[in-house]
Amino acid sequence: MTVQTEQRQLTEDEKALHKEYSQGLKLRGFTKMDSEGSNQTRLFNRFNGKLLPFSFIDNDFDKWLHTQKKECVQRSASYITRTLPHVVGTKFCPRSGPFYEEPLTGCTWVNTYRAYEPATEDADVSPVFHEFFARLAPSDSERHTFLQWLAHIFQKPEERPSWHIMLPSVPGTGKGYLVEHILQPLLHHTSVVASYSRVLGKHSSLLENNLLVLLDDCKAKSVETQTELKSLLTEERQFVEQKYAAGGMVQCFTRFILASNEARPLYLDADERRWYVLTRAVHRESLQETQQFIASLDAWLKLPGSLDRVFNFFSTYPLAGFNHKSVPVSDGLREVIALSKNPHAAFLADYLVENKVFTYADLISAIGQEGLSKPNDLHLGHLLTEAGMERSRPRINGNQVSIYHPVGMTLEEIRAAYKEPAF
């Protein structure tokens, strides 16, 4: 059977069949899409995100008629699709309806955001649920802020905070379990990555369609990575470049949880305002005891209605005093800042008083003469950046030299301050 252009007008009975079938397509999530990158109108299903050719209607209408035990001699694809929603692409818009219409152009996008729908209003969670968070965040005040931050995702997903959660702990405390078994089933739009490149890399879509990303023990291997993270954490609009499509700015709703087994996941400055750091969690007794406890929590979560109660718990948790644009200072933050300082920083401050221009080898040699161990390059680069130094390769006395010098120092000043190495 082929759905053809009308050779005659449809009868009223045929129109009724077409309308009934078209209504079923709408309920099944079908739209007609004219999108960038294609010069043909195609069917798009907003429930599964799949694109289909219009020829799908040919076979599906025939199947529907057979199932309904009905016949339709004259058939019209245009009549079937004329009332399907017409869209030009997809957007991730928390708190909006199934479609988003741009006021200026009138263009409509399918909204890919899906909200959890609990079957009960009960918000009474099990004591093991409360204990789970007491173990992850032993401090009452830090735990309250952490719960508010999580609750804010449920209650105001359209508001992106300018600060995020850093969750240091020993291995096996349940950091990954929190995201994958509690938050993901309720928020839907979550991802877990083990490398910053998954977020910062070209063509990454994580910032475009996620409410929450777990940075699972990611390692920042360069100062540049930490610098790139700064704007990523605070700005509400981010540049996203997709394959086979032009890049552009998109609204970003993504929150981050950095879960790390290290006591100092990142080097943080004294004026850090992008991370809320929880005090490092440890096992109450042992790894085995913690695993047994998480197993008991998992058993409760699998009971009918438990996830509904967790959803309602977060949806009603009080947000009084919470400011998504102003991060509180925590004891955990002070600990990480303290760990970000060390004898190398103190030595470098003294060294820079007498040495404005120097090579990497000069600095490493001086550190060794002071009796200090050689720091790793990431840490050293961070200290130099914080001290206002940068690296360049100017030509001095006919030779190109890789040196460090104060930011903004002119070539003439560099040449005047540079000391040739003695041989």
C-alpha positions in Angstrom: 0.0 0.0 0.0 1.3 3.5 -0.8 -0.1 6.7 0.6 -0.6 8.8 -2.5 -1.5 12.4 -3.3 -5.3 12.6 -3.7 -6.8 11.6 -7.0 -10.1 12.7 -5.6 -11.2 14.4 -2.4 -11.4 12.3 0.6 -14.8 11.2 1.8 -16.0 12.2 5.2 -15.5 8.6 6.4 -11.9 8.6 5.0 -11.2 12.0 6.6 -12.3 10.6 9.9 -9.9 7.6 9.6 -7.1 9.9 8.6 -7.7 12.2 11.6 -8.0 9.2 14.0 -4.7 7.8 12.8 -3.0 11.3 12.9 -4.1 11.7 16.5 -2.5 8.4 17.3 0.8 9.6 15.7 0.7 12.7 18.0 0.1 10.6 21.1 3.0 8.4 20.1 5.3 11.5 20.0 5.6 12.1 16.2 6.3 15.5 14.7 7.4 16.7 11.3 10.8 18.3 11.3 12.7 20.7 9.0 16.1 20.9 10.6 19.5 22.3 9.8 21.6 19.8 7.7 18.7 18.3 5.7 16.7 19.7 2.8 13.8 17.3 3.4 11.0 17.3 5.9 11.3 14.2 8.1 9.4 12.6 10.9 10.9 13.1 14.4 9.8 11.2 17.5 10.2 13.3 20.6 9.9 10.2 22.9 12.9 8.3 21.5 14.7 11.0 19.6 14.6 9.1 16.3 14.3 10.6 12.8 12.3 8.6 10.2 11.6 9.2 6.5 8.0 10.1 5.5 7.8 6.7 3.9 7.2 5.4 7.5 3.7 6.7 7.3 3.1 4.5 4.2 3.6 1.3 6.1 2.5 2.4 9.5 -0.9 3.6 8.2 -1.4 0.3 6.5 -0.5 -1.6 9.7 -2.9 0.6 11.7 -5.8 -0.1 9.3 -5.1 -3.8 9.5 -5.0 -3.7 13.3 -8.2 -1.7 13.5 -9.9 -4.0 10.9 -10.8 -0.9 8.8 -10.3 -0.1 5.1 -9.5 3.2 3.4 -9.4 3.3 -0.4 -8.2 6.8 -0.9 -5.3 7.9 1.2 -3.4 11.2 1.7 0.0 11.6 3.4 -0.5 15.4 3.5 -3.8 15.1 5.2 -2.3 12.8 7.9 0.7 15.1 8.6 -0.9 18.5 8.2 -1.8 18.8 11.9 1.4 17.1 13.3 3.5 19.6 15.3 6.0 21.3 12.9 9.5 21.7 14.5 13.0 22.8 13.4 15.1 20.9 16.0 15.5 20.1 19.6 16.3 22.2 22.7 16.8 21.3 26.4 14.5 23.6 28.3 13.8 22.6 32.0 10.4 23.6 33.3 9.0 24.2 29.8 6.3 22.1 28.1 6.9 19.5 25.4 7.7 22.2 22.9 9.5 25.5 22.9 8.5 28.3 20.6 10.9 31.1 20.0 9.0 34.4 20.4 10.8 36.4 17.8 10.7 33.9 14.9 7.8 31.6 15.8 10.0 28.6 15.2 9.2 25.6 17.4 11.7 23.1 18.9 11.0 19.8 20.6 11.9 20.1 24.3 14.0 17.1 25.2 13.7 17.7 29.0 11.8 15.0 30.8 10.5 15.4 34.3 10.0 12.6 36.8 6.4 12.0 37.7 5.9 10.4 41.2 2.9 8.3 41.8 2.6 9.4 45.4 3.0 12.6 47.5 4.6 10.8 50.3 8.0 12.3 51.2 8.8 10.0 54.2 12.2 8.4 53.4 13.9 5.6 55.2 16.4 6.3 58.1 19.0 4.5 55.9 18.6 7.3 53.3 19.3 10.0 55.9 22.3 8.0 57.3 23.7 7.7 53.8 24.1 11.4 53.6 25.3 11.6 57.1 28.2 9.4 56.1 29.0 11.3 52.9 28.8 14.7 54.7 29.4 14.2 58.5 29.2 17.9 59.2 25.6 19.0 59.9 26.0 22.4 58.3 27.8 21.0 55.2 25.2 18.3 54.8 22.4 20.8 55.0 24.0 22.9 52.2 24.7 19.8 50.1 21.1 18.7 50.4 19.9 22.2 49.5 22.1 22.2 46.5 20.7 18.9 45.4 17.1 20.0 46.2 17.6 23.1 44.1 18.0 20.9 41.0 14.6 19.3 41.6 12.8 22.5 42.5 14.4 25.0 40.1 16.2 23.0 37.4 16.1 26.1 35.1 18.4 28.1 37.5 22.0 27.1 37.1 24.2 27.8 40.2 27.5 29.5 39.8 29.1 27.0 42.3 29.3 23.3 42.4 30.0 20.4 44.7 33.5 18.9 45.5 33.1 15.6 47.2 36.5 14.2 48.4 36.5 10.9 50.2 38.4 7.6 50.6 37.4 5.0 48.0 34.1 3.1 48.4 32.0 5.7 50.3 29.2 5.8 47.8 29.9 8.9 45.7 29.2 7.1 42.4 26.2 5.3 43.9 24.6 8.7 44.8 24.5 9.8 41.2 23.9 6.5 39.4 21.4 4.9 41.6 19.6 7.8 43.3 19.9 11.0 41.2 20.0 9.6 37.7 16.6 7.7 37.9 15.0 10.9 39.2 16.7 13.6 37.1 17.1 11.5 33.9 19.5 14.0 32.4 22.8 13.1 34.1 26.2 11.8 32.9 29.3 10.3 34.5 32.7 11.1 33.0 36.2 10.1 34.1 38.1 12.8 32.2 37.8 16.6 31.9 38.3 16.2 28.2 34.8 14.7 28.0 33.5 18.1 29.1 36.0 20.4 27.6 36.6 18.6 24.3 35.3 19.6 20.9 31.8 18.4 20.0 31.0 17.6 23.7 27.2 17.9 24.2 27.3 17.4 27.9 26.7 21.1 28.6 23.7 21.2 26.3 21.4 18.5 27.6 22.4 17.6 31.2 21.2 18.7 34.6 24.1 17.0 36.4 27.5 15.7 35.5 29.6 13.6 37.8 33.3 14.2 37.4 34.4 10.8 38.6 37.9 11.1 40.0 39.0 13.3 37.1 42.6 14.5 37.0 43.6 18.0 35.9 46.9 17.4 34.2 47.7 21.0 33.3 47.1 24.6 34.6 45.2 25.2 31.3 42.6 22.6 32.2 41.9 24.3 35.5 41.7 27.7 33.8 39.2 26.3 31.2 37.1 24.9 34.0 36.6 28.3 35.7 34.4 29.9 33.0 32.7 26.5 32.4 31.5 26.4 36.0 30.1 29.9 36.3 28.7 31.1 32.9 25.0 30.4 32.2 25.7 30.4 28.4 28.3 28.1 26.8 29.7 27.6 23.4 28.8 24.2 21.9 30.0 22.9 18.6 28.2 19.9 17.2 29.4 17.6 14.4 28.2 18.6 11.0 26.6 21.8 12.4 27.7 25.3 13.1 28.7 26.0 16.7 26.9 28.5 18.9 26.0 29.7 22.3 23.4 27.6 24.2 21.8 28.0 27.6 23.5 25.8 30.1 21.7 24.2 33.1 24.5 21.7 34.0 25.7 21.3 37.6 28.8 19.4 38.5 29.8 17.1 41.3 33.5 16.5 41.4 34.0 13.2 43.3 37.6 12.4 44.1 39.6 9.9 46.2 42.3 12.6 46.6 42.4 14.9 49.6 43.1 17.8 47.2 41.2 17.2 43.9 42.2 20.6 42.5 44.5 23.4 43.5 42.2 26.1 45.0 43.1 29.7 45.8 42.1 31.5 49.0 39.4 33.5 47.1 37.9 30.4 45.5 34.1 30.8 44.9 33.3 28.1 42.4 33.3 25.0 44.6 31.5 24.1 47.8 33.9 21.5 49.3 32.7 18.9 51.8 35.0 17.7 54.5 36.7 14.5 53.2 34.5 11.5 54.1 36.0 8.3 55.5 34.5 4.9 56.4 32.9 4.8 59.8 34.4 1.3 60.4 35.7 -0.3 57.3 35.1 -0.6 53.5 33.3 -3.8 54.1 30.9 -2.3 56.6 30.2 0.6 54.2 29.4 -1.8 51.4 27.0 -3.7 53.6 25.3 -0.4 54.6 25.0 0.7 50.9 23.5 -2.7 50.2 20.8 -2.1 52.8 20.1 1.3 51.2 19.9 -0.3 47.8 17.4 -2.8 49.0 15.1 0.0 50.3 15.4 2.0 47.1 14.2 -1.0 45.1 11.0 -1.3 47.1 7.9 0.1 45.2 7.5 3.8 45.9 10.9 4.4 47.4 12.2 6.5 44.5 8.9 8.5 44.6 9.5 9.3 48.2 13.1 10.4 47.5 11.9 12.6 44.7 9.3 14.2 47.0 11.9 14.6 49.7 14.1 16.7 47.5 11.2 18.5 45.9 10.1 19.7 49.4 13.4 20.2 51.1 13.6 23.8 52.4 15.7 26.2 50.4 15.5 29.1 52.9 18.9 30.9 53.0 20.1 29.1 49.8 21.6 31.4 47.2 22.6 29.7 43.9 24.9 32.6 43.0 26.7 32.8 46.3 28.7 29.9 47.7 29.1 29.5 51.4 32.6 28.9 52.8 33.0 25.5 54.3 35.6 23.8 56.5 36.2 21.4 53.6 37.2 24.4 51.3 39.6 25.7 53.9 41.2 22.3 54.1 41.7 22.0 50.3 43.1 25.6 50.2 45.5 24.7 53.0 46.6 21.6 51.0 47.1 23.8 47.9 49.8 25.7 49.8 53.2 24.1 50.5 56.9 24.9 51.0 57.3 25.2 47.2 55.0 28.2 47.2 56.9 29.9 50.0 60.2 29.2 48.2 58.9 30.6 44.9 57.8 33.8 46.6 61.3 34.4 47.8 62.9 33.3 44.6 60.9 35.8 42.5 62.2 38.7 44.5 65.7 38.2 43.1 64.8 36.5 39.8 62.4 38.1 37.4 63.5 36.1 34.3 64.6 32.5 34.5 64.4 29.2 32.7 62.7 26.0 33.9 66.1 24.4 34.5 67.2 27.5 36.6 64.1 27.1 38.8 64.4 23.3 39.3 68.1 23.7 40.2 67.3 26.4 42.8 64.6 24.2 44.3 67.1 21.4 44.6 69.7 23.6 46.2 67.2 24.6 48.8 66.8 21.0 49.8 63.3 20.6 48.4 62.0 17.8 46.3 61.1 18.5 42.7 57.3 19.4 42.5 55.2 17.9 39.7 54.9 20.1 36.6 51.2 20.7 37.1 51.7 22.0 40.6 54.7 24.1 39.6 52.8 25.6 36.7 49.9 26.5 39.0 52.2 28.2 41.5 53.9 30.2 38.7 50.5 31.3 37.2 49.3 32.4 40.6 52.5 34.3 41.1 51.8 36.3 37.9 54.4 34.6 35.7 54.1 33.3 32.1 56.3 31.4 29.7 57.4 32.6 26.3 60.1 31.9 23.7 61.8 35.2 22.9 64.9 35.5 20.7 67.9 36.7 22.8 71.4 37.1 21.4 70.4 35.3 18.3 69.0 32.3 20.2 65.4 31.4 20.9 65.0 30.7 24.7 62.1 29.3 26.7 61.8 31.4 29.8 59.5 32.5 32.6 58.9 36.2 33.2 56.2 38.4 34.7 53.0 38.8 32.7 53.2 41.9 30.4 57.0 42.2 30.6 58.3 43.8 27.3 60.9 42.1 25.1 63.4 44.8 26.0 62.9 44.3 29.7 63.2 40.5 29.3 66.5 40.8 27.4 67.8 43.2 30.0 66.9 40.9 32.9 68.0 37.6 31.3 71.2 36.1 32.5 73.1 33.8 30.1 73.7 30.4 31.7 77.3 29.9 32.8 79.1 26.9 31.2 
